[in-house]
Amino acid sequence: MKLIRPISALLLLAFFCNLQEAKAQDPRYSQYYSAPARLSPALAGVMESQYRLGINYRSQWSSVLDKPYNTASFTAEGKFAVGKEDFVGVGFNAMRDVAGASSYSITDIGLDVNYQKLLTQGRGRLGKERSSYLIAGGHLGLGQRAIDWDQNTYSTQYDNEYGNGYYNPNINSGENMLAVRDSRIYADLHVGLMWYGTFGKRQSAYGGISIFHLNQPDISLFDRSPVDTSGNTFAGPTEKLYSRFNIHAGGEVRLGGRRSAMSLLPGAVVMIQGPSTEISTGVSLRYQAPKYDDFAFRFGLWNRLANQYVTDNSSSLGVDAIIFIVGLDVNQFQFGFSYDATMSTLATVNNSRGGMEVSLIYNFGDNGRRRTGCPTF
């Protein structure tokens, strides 16, 4: 289709750039706690098992683009005893995000390390089910931004000689390709703080804050200030990545007595990055038969609010998507599937077809006598 590439390029620019002060935002997942490295380094190793492996994949806007936005990531985490009661969490993570016809890509790899300090501990046989921890962690990593400039098309390359308009790659785009680069590599730093408490079987609460991109790395793909077709400079050669501030909280509330099979998992996540704000709230219903610790089923419904641009200079928060989530825990495996139904003005273009996301987590290893209760996400 003639319009696919121009629309893809416009969406890409709108998503990643603010031309008045060129900065960019991060890709996100809807299954926040299935991709802990994307939310806080304090979440690394917060689990009952000793080790955890996880993969995530997300695809969005396939209904309007030939090349949808695809995000994939991998995490490997460990939890190790330190001293008499504390733990150290360690996690390796990698992510690859590719967006649109220009194949604009974000790649990052990094290491999360945190210290999990015991604050309170219950007594007796069930004492470990009643405890609380304070966790402080950091992330050090490398990132890369890249683009395939040869895949870009420009309005100046559409030939209207016969009145029907078609793309002609032989027409000079008028762009100064000497001012651009194919990729940029940068260092990246995040920090996170989290508290959680468990108050008995299937009863817990947690809350935390984190800051991503503390160093605000330069991710510009320009070597010099870009100019428009009239020769006027319209942006600087530097594009700083906004720091992202995350606030997250939630817990598990058992419905009924100790042997009840049902519980609720409420949660909220707030992300603020430059001019962009995203607020997600929701709740999942979890079923786990008391006799079977190796099987659980979850169904959740979340609502996401995000910036809705009213004019060129103003915006307000509006409903961006309704998120449906289902999960299945079998033995050491956790599988999750979610779908974002678009509720913003983009719904008129994509018929409310938003993003699909899947996750798979494998837990293994045992902390033995040092095993402690952890919140359920």
N, C-alpha and C positions, 0 to 999 in steps of 0.2 A: 504494500500500500504506500502511496506517495507521502502520506502524512506521518507515517510511523516514525521515521528517523527524526524529522524536525520535532515531533512531540516528545520523543525520547530525550533529545538534547535539551529541550526546554525544561522537562521534568528534572533532569540531572542538574541543570544550573540552578533551578529554583530550590532544589533540596539541599545543595551543598554550598551555595554562595549567597552572600548579601553584598551586592556590588558597591554599596556605599562604604563598606568596610569589610573587605572580603575575608570571611571566616567560615568555618564549616562545622557540621554536626556529625554525630556517630550513628552507625546502624544499631538497631535494637532488636531484641527478641520479645515476643509476647509471653512466652513461658520463662519468666524472669529467673526463677530458682532452679530451672533445669540447665541454665547457663550461668552459674554463679560468678564466673570470672568477668562477665559483662556487667555485673551489678556492684560487687565490692570484693576487694582482696581479703576482707575479714571473713568471707564465707568459705574460703578454701579449707577443706578438712572438717567442716562442721557436719558431722555424720556419725552414725553409730558404728559403722564398719571402719576398718583401718585404711582401706584404699577405695578409690572410686574413679571410674573412667566414664566419660560422657561425650556424646556427639550430638550436634544440633544442626538442623537445616531449615532455612526459611526461603520461600519464594513469594514475591508479590508483584502485582500489576501485570500479570501475564495476560489478562483480558484486554489490555490496551497497548501492549508493547510486544514487538517481535522477540526482543531480548529482555525478559523480565529481570528485576533486581533479585539476585541470589546471594544468600549469606550462609556460610558453613563454618562450624567451629569444632574444636576438640579440646577436652580438658582431661588431665590426669592429676589426681590429688592423693595426698597421704596425711595421716594423722598419727603423731608420735608422742609418746609419754615423756614428760620432762619433770624432774623432781618428784614430789610425792603425789600431787593432785593435778598438775597442769599438763597442757599439751602444746605442741607446735604443729601448725598446719602448713603444708607445702603444696603448691599447685603449679603445674605447667599448663599453659594454654596457648592456642593458636586460632586465628580467625582469618577467613578470606571472604571478602564481599566484592561482588562485581555488579556494576549498575549500568544498564542501558546499552544502546548501540555503540557508544564510544568505548565500551569496556573499561569505564573508570573503575579502578580497583583499589581496595584497602586491604592490606595484609599486615597482621601484627602477630608477634610471638612474645611471650613474657613469662616471668616467674612471680608467683604470689607467695609470700611468707607471712604468717601471723603467729601471735602468741595468745593462747587461750587460758586465761587466768581464772581459777575457781574462786568464786565469791562466797557461796553458801553451799552447804551439803547437808541433806537430811540424815537421820539416823535409822538404824535398824535394817532389816532385810530389804525393805523397799526404799532405802535412803537415797540411792543413786537416781531414783525416779524423781527426786525433789532436790534439784540443784540449780545453780545459776552461774554463768560465766560472763566475763568481759573479755572481748577480743579486739586486739589492735593489729592491723596488718598493712603491708605495703606491696606495691607491684613495680617491677622494673622491666621494661621491655623495649623492643624495637618495632617501628612501624614503617610501612612503605605506602605511598600513594603513587599511582601510575595511571596512564591513559594511552590509548591508541589513537593518536591524532589523525591517522590516515582514514579512520572510520567516521570522522566528523563530516557533516555536510553543512553548507552555508547558503543563505538566501541568495547570495550573489551567483551561485552555481546553478540556479534554476533558469532554464532557457524558455522564454515565452514567445519565441519568434513566430510560431504558428498559432498562438492563442490558447494552446492547451497546457502549456507549462510542463516541463520534465527536467529531471536532474541530469546535468551534463558534467561529469567529473573532469572534463578537459578544460573547463572554464576556470580561470584563476580565481581563487577564493578572496584574494586581497588581504589575507591574513599574513602577518609577519611570523613565519615559523622559526626564524632564527632566535626569537625571544622566548621560546618555550623549551621545556625538557620533557622527557618521557616518564621520568619517575623521580621521587625524592625519598630518602631514607632518614629517619629521625629517631631520637630516643624519647621514651614516654614514661611518665611516673604517675602512679595513683596511690591513694591512701584510703583506709577504711577503719571504722570503729563500729562495734556491734555488741549488744547485750542480748542474752537469751536466758530464759528460765523454764524449767520443767516442774510441774506440780502434781505429778502422778501419771498413770498410764493414759496416753493420748490426751494430755492437757499441757499446753505450753504457750509461751508468748515470746516475741523477739522484736527488736527494733535496731536500726542502724543508720549511719550516714557514711557517705564516701565522696571523695573528690577525684575525678579522673582528669588527666592531662594537667597536672599541677604546673608543669613547666611550659604549657602552651606552645607546643612545638610548631615550627614553621612547616607547612605542608604545601607551599606554593609550587606550582609547576611552571612558573615564569622565571626566567633569568633576568628580566628587566621589566619595567613598567609597560603593560600592554597599551596599545593605541587603537582607536576606532578607525573607520574608513576615511575619516577626515584628518587623521593624524593627531587627534587629541588624546591625551592620556586619560584613562577612565578608572584606573586602579593602581595600587602599588605592587611592587614585585614580591611583597611579603603577604602570606596568608596564614595568620595564626589560628590554631585550633582552639576554640573556646574550651575553658575548663567546664566539666560537667559535674553538677552537684546532684547527688542522689539521696533521697530519704526513703527508707522502706520499713514496714512494720507489719505484723500479723501474728498468727498463732493457731492453735487448735483447741476447739471447745467440744468436749464429749457430750453427746445427747443421750441422757439417761444415766443408768448406773455404770459401775465399773465394767460390767460384762456387756455393755451396749455395743452394737456393731456400727453405729452411726456417729459421725462427728462432723463439725463444720470447720473449714479452713478459711477464715477471712484474711484479707490482705490489702495493702495499699502501697503503691510505688509512685514517688514524685521525682521527676527528672527535669532539671533546669540547665540549659546550655545556651549561653548568650541570649538572644531574643526568643529562643524556643522553649516552651514549657509543655510538659506532658504529665498528666495525672491519671493513673490507672487504679481503679478500685474494683474489688470483686470478692466472691466467695465460692468455695468448692464444697460439695457434699462428698464425704469419704465413707465408704463401706468397707469394713474389715471384720469378718466373723471372729468372735473371741477365740474359737478353737484353732484358727488358722492364722499364724503370723506371717505366712509366706504368700498371702493373696490379699489384694486390696483393689478397689475400684473407685475412681474419682470422676465427678462431673462438675465443671465450674462455669461460671458466667461472669465476665469482667466487662467493665466499661472504661474506655480510654478517652480522655479529653485532651485536646491539643489546640495550638494556635489556628484560628480560622481568620484569614486575612479579609478585612472589610474593605479597605482602600489600600493604596500604595504605601501609606504612612501609618496605618493603624491596624490592629488585630484584636481579637477577643477569643477567649476559650470557648470551644464548642465540642460537641460529641464527634470524635473522629472515627471510632469503630466500636462495635460490640464483639467481644471475643468469646468464642465457645471453646472449652477445653475438656478433653477426656483423657484419663490416665489409667493405666493398668500396672500393678505391681505383682510380679510373679517370681517367687524365690528371691534371687539376688538382682533381678532385672526390673527396671522401671521404664515404661514406655509412655510417651505423651504425644497427643495430637491436638492441634488447635487451629482455628480458622477465624480470621478477622473479617467481619462483615462491615464494609465501608458505610459510614453514616454521614460523612462530610459531603460537600458539594461535588467531590469527585465521583460520588455514587451515580450521578447522571451520565457519566462517561463509561464507567465500568460495571454498571448495573449492580452495585453493592458487592461486587466480587473483589475481595481484598487480598489478604495474604494467608498462605498455608504454611504450617510449621510442624516439624516432627522432632522428637528428642528421644534418645535412648541412653540410659544410665546403667552401669554395672557396678554393684557394690561387692567387695570381697575382703577377706581378712578379718581378724578378730582382735580387739584390744585386751581380751582375756579379763582378768580381774579389774583392769583399769577401765573397762567399758562403762560409759556414762550415757544418760539420757540426752537426746537431742530433739530440737523442735522438728515438727513435720511441716514441710513447705508445700 
